[in-house]
Amino acid sequence: MNRVEEFVAVERPGLEAAIRRLIEPLGPPLGSAAAYAVGAGGKRIRPLLTMAAHDAAIEGGYQAGDDDERTRLYRVAAAVELIHTYSLIHDDLPCMDDDALRRGLPTTHRVYGTTVATATGAALQQVAFLALGTAARTSPGLAAHLPLIVRRLAAAVGGEGMVGGQLLDLEAEGRAPDAAGLEAIHRAKTAALISAACALGGLVAGATPQAVRALGSYGAQLGLAFQMVDDLLDVTGDPSDMGKAVGVDQARFKATYPAVHGVDGTQEQARLAGDSALDELAELPGDQSVLVGMVDFVLDRMH
C-alpha cells in the first residue's frame, strides 16, 4: 500500500460520512437525486487534496488527536466534493454534454429527469457554501479565514472558473482548436476547482499566504495534468475502466489536448505539468508525501 492509499484508507470513511450528513437535510426528490449522484462513487480526488494540503501546510504535518479540527476539515472537504458533484450533474445535462453514463451508472438526469437534476445541482451549491459557514461557527481561527475560503471557492465555481470554462468548452466544439484557447478552457473548467481545493486546505490550516499560493499553484498544475490525462484516456482508454464511453470528445469535435498536441505531445505536456506541481511543494512546511503521490497517481493513469 503506497502513501496515497494509506491516506485514503484512513481519511475516506470520515469524508464519506461528512458528505452524507451535508445532503441529509435535502428533502425528496432533491435529496434522493443528490444521494444518487454522490453515491455513484468516484475517487474523491478534490476533497482528499483539501485534506492533504491542510496537513502539508502544518509544520511537521498533522498530528492526530484534535477530533473537532478534523471534523471541521471533513466538512470543508465535503463541500468541495458537493461543488464537484454539482458540476458533473450539470455537465451531463442534455443542454451541455448530454452524457448517458457517469462512473458506470446512468447519469442523474437519465434517472430523475432533467428538471430534478438541474435543481439538484443548484441545491448542492447552496449546501456546500452553507457547510463552510457551519464549519467555521465553532472555530474562531477558521472563522477568521472564512471570507477568503468563500471567495476562493466561489471564484472557482463562477464565470472565471468552472461555469465559464464549460461555456468556453461548448463554444469551442467544431472549431479548429489552438493551444492557448485549450489551456484557457481547462484552467477554468478543471484546474480552477482543484486549485481551490488545495488552497482551502491551506486556509483551514491557517497557513501563510506564501503556502496558500503554493498550494493553489500546485493544484492548478495538477488540474491541467489531470485534464490532459483525461483527454488521453478518451482516445486510448477502456470503457469498462473509465465507467463511461470513450471516443466521445472526437465525435463531438471537442477541443482536446491530443487534438492539439497529439498523443505523445500530450503525454509530455502532462509530465511537465506534474513536474511544475511538484516544484511548488518546496514552499510547504509539513508532510508533502500525499501531494507528491497524487501527482504520481494522475500521471500513472496514462499507462
Secondary structure, 3 states (H helix, E strand, C coil): CCHHHHHHHHHHHHHHHHHHHHHCCCCCCHHHHHHHHHHCCCCCHHHHHHHHHHHHCCCCCCCCCCHHHHHHHHHHHHHHHHHHHHHHHHHCCCCCCCCCEECCEECHHHHHCHHHHHHHHHHHHHHHHHHHHHHHHCCHHHHHHHHHHHHHHHHHHCCCCHHHHHHHHHHHCCCCCCHHHHHHHHHHHHHHHHHHHHHHHHHHCCCCHHHHHHHHHHHHHHHHHHHHHHHHHHHHCCHHHHCCCCCHHHHCCCCCHHHHHHHHHHHHHHHHHHHHHHHHHHHCCCCCHHHHHHHHHHHHCCC
